[in-house]
């Protein structure tokens, strides 16, 4: 019988092998600014979520050394990065390549196509995930552009570079 130890983290996937783990406490203020800006610019997003606005979505952008927790409750917004070895419990889990997930938030990728091609893994409350996807689809413009706009010209340049890289790679990590 094989025993699996949870003390030793699994090798990090993709790009994260090349980078040291980020100090997540430095990333947290950025994520807070991003989620609050999106909430301010797109308040109708929460109406589309209906009863799922308090759902806990774990987002695993494969290739990053952390997972994210999103609770899209306008009264208590949470968007937090957590180490992979401390992944929180969620109502739903969405996992996919970084560039695929960026394409979804950017309004450029088709979530159904990614799901049925098995490039996107959904577990848990699929109804909540469908509501989140529908809410994102209804957003005018790009949430990725809204987030990049927080950082002015450098943020927009980084988003443009990420888009080009994702286009060359055809999505995925």
N, C-alpha and C positions, 0 to 999 in steps of 0.2 A: 504494500500500500504506500502510495506517495503522499508525503505531507507537504503542504504548501505554506511557506512562511510569508506572512504579510509584513514582516519587518524590513525586508529588502525590497526596495522599489524596483519595478520592472524597468528594463532599459527604455529610455525616452525615445519616442518615435520621431521620424522626420527631421525637420530643422532644429528641433530642440536638442538633438545630440550635439550639435555644433556650438550651442550657446550655454553659458552657465545658467542655472535656474535664476529667474528674475527675483529680486526682492519684492515680493508681492505687496508689501506695505507701501511701496512707491507707486505701484500701479493702481491702488485703490482710489486715490483722489481723482485720477483720470477717469476711471470707470464711473464714479459717482457723477462727475461733471457730464459725461456722455449721456447717462440714463436720464438725468434731470433735464438736459437740453432736449432730448428726444421727446420727453413727456411734455415739455413746454411748447414745442413746435407742433406736436401731433397729439393733442389731448383726445381726439376721437379714437385713437388707437385702443384706448382702454375700454371704450364702449363695445368695440367688436369682440373683446375677450369675454364679455359677459361674466358668467360665474367663475371663469378660469383666471380672472385677474389676480387672484391670490395663490394660484398654482406656483409650485417651485419647479422651474425648468433648469436642469443641469445641462450645460452646453459643453461638449467635448470637441474642441477644434483640434483634431489629430495633428500632431506635429508640434503643438505648443506644450510647454512643460507644466501646464496648469489646466484646470477646468474652470468653468464659470457657473455661477448660480444667478439666475434671474428670477425675481419675483416682481411681475409687472403691476403691482398694486399701487395706484396713484397716491394713496394715502400713506404708503410705506414702501417706497421703491427700494429694491435691492438689486445690485449688480456687482458681484464680488468674484474675485479670482481666488482660487484655493489650490493648494498643492494636489497633484494627482493622487498621492497616497492618503489624502484626507477628503476624498470626494464626498460631498454631502448627499443625503437622501433627497430625492426629488419626486414630484408627482409624475414627471416625464423626463426622459433623457434624450437629447438630440446629439448625435455624433456624426461627424463628417470631416472631410479634409478642410483645412483652413480656407483655401480659395473657394471651395464650394459654399461654405457658410458665408464667406464675404459676399459671394454672388447673390445669395438669398437676401442678405441685408441691403445689398446695393440695388436690388430689384432686377438683377440681370439673369438670375438662374431660376429654373422651374423646379420647385420643391418636389412636385409629383414625379418628374422625370428622374431627379436625383434619388428619390426613394425607390422607385421601381427598378432603377439600374443598380441598386444596392450601394450607391455612393453615399447615401445618407441612412443612418440607422436610427430608428425611433423605437423607444421602449416606454412602457408606462402608459399614462393617460393620453391615448392618441387623439381623443376629442379635444383636449386642451391644446395639443400641438397643431391640430387643424385650425382651431380658432386663432392661435398665434400666427400661423401662416397666412390666414385670410386677413388678419389685421395688418400684417406687414405688406401684403399685396395691395391693400387699399390706401396705403400711404402715398401721398403725392410727392414725387421726387425720390431721393435716396437717403436712407438713414445713414449710410456710410458717409455720404457727402456732408450731412448735418454734423456727424461726429468729427470729420476731418476739419470742418469749418471752425471748430473750437480752437484750432491751432494755427489758423491763418494760412498763409502761403506754404509754410513747411508741411502742414497737415495735408493740404490738398496735393502737394507734390508726392508725399508718401503714398497717399491713396492712389494717385495716378500710376506710380511705380508698381504698387501691389496689383492693380488691375492689369497692367501690361504683363506682369509675371504670371498671373492667373490665366490670362488669355494664351500665353505661350505654352503653359503646362496643361491647358484644357481643364482647369479646375483642380480638384483633389488637394493634397497637402501642399 
